[in-house]
Amino acid sequence: MTKEYNKLVRDKIPEIIIASGAVPTTHIAKDDEYRRLLLTKLQEEAAEFVEEPNQEEAADILEVLNAMCDLMGWNMEDIQRLRQEKAKKRGGFKQRIILDSVEE
């Protein structure tokens, strides 16, 4: 029986499937498909984190973000610097401020 997935998986998943005695069918994504499936994977991982926040799910999100940055030619240090600059200008979320309304 064949089960269809058509989803992006981690690099060692085909080896793990083979070791279990099953036979995977795979292909290598071109940039457009890879980008689309990375975004889908990011949504999937974020939903899993929302469902059950834990370090493993956070690590999965970071893995997808790292892959997306590699694809886009972005450097994670640059992303971190941008995050810090934005936090300096607009703050972070440490004070837990809730904006209830703004009267104009």
N, C-alpha and C positions, 0 to 999 in steps of 0.2 A: 504494500500500500504506500502511495506517495502522498506526502503532506506538503502543500505549497506554502512558502513563506514570503518570497520576494522582498526581503528586508536586509538592511545593512547589519552585519554581525562583526564581532571582534575577530582579529586575524587568526587566532588559534581555534576557532569554533569548528572549521572543517576537520582539523586533526582530531579534535575531541569526538566528533561524530563518527569518524572512521574508527577510532579506538573503541567505540561502543558497538561496533559491528554493522553500522548503517552506512549508506553510500550517499554523500551529499552531491548535489549538482550546483555549481557556482559559476559566476563570471566576474570579471573585474569591471567596476563601474567607470565610465568616462566622467569627466568633470561635472557636467550638468546633472547627470543621474546621482553622482556622489553628493553634490551639494544639496539636492532635493532630499535625498535619503538621510543625510546628516541632520537637516532641519527637522525631518520627521522623527528621527532618533532623539533629538534634543527635546521635542515635545513629549515623546514617550517617557524619557528619563525624568523630565520635570514633573510629569503627572505621577510617576512612581514616587518621587520625592514628596510631593504634596500628600499622597496617600499614606506614606510611611516615612517621615523625615528621619534619615539616619546617615551616618558617614559613608556607607557603601553607595547609597544613592547619590550623595553629593559628589563622590569620586567619579561615578558614572557620568554625571553632568559635566564635570571638568574634563574627562576624557573626550567627550564629544566636542566640547568647546576647543580643546587643543587641536583636534583634527580639523575643525572648521577654520581655526586660525592658520594652520599649516596650508590648507587649501587656498585660502585667501591671500597668503603671503604675509600674514600679520605676525608680529613678534609678541609673545606673551608678556615680555617685560614692558613693551610699549603699551599694551592693554592695561597692565597693572599701573603704569605711570598715569595713564588717562583716568583710571579709576580714582587714583589719589588726588589728581588735580581737580576732578569733579567734586570729590568729597571736601576738598579745601574750600572750593567756591560755594557749594550748595549744601555741604554737610553730608553725613551718612544717615544711618537709621538707628544709631545707638540710643538716642533719647526717646525713641518710641512715640514721637509726636503724631497725633491724629488730627488732620485738618477736617473740622466738622463743616465749616461754611465760610464764605467770604461775602460780606455785604458791600455793595458798590453803589 
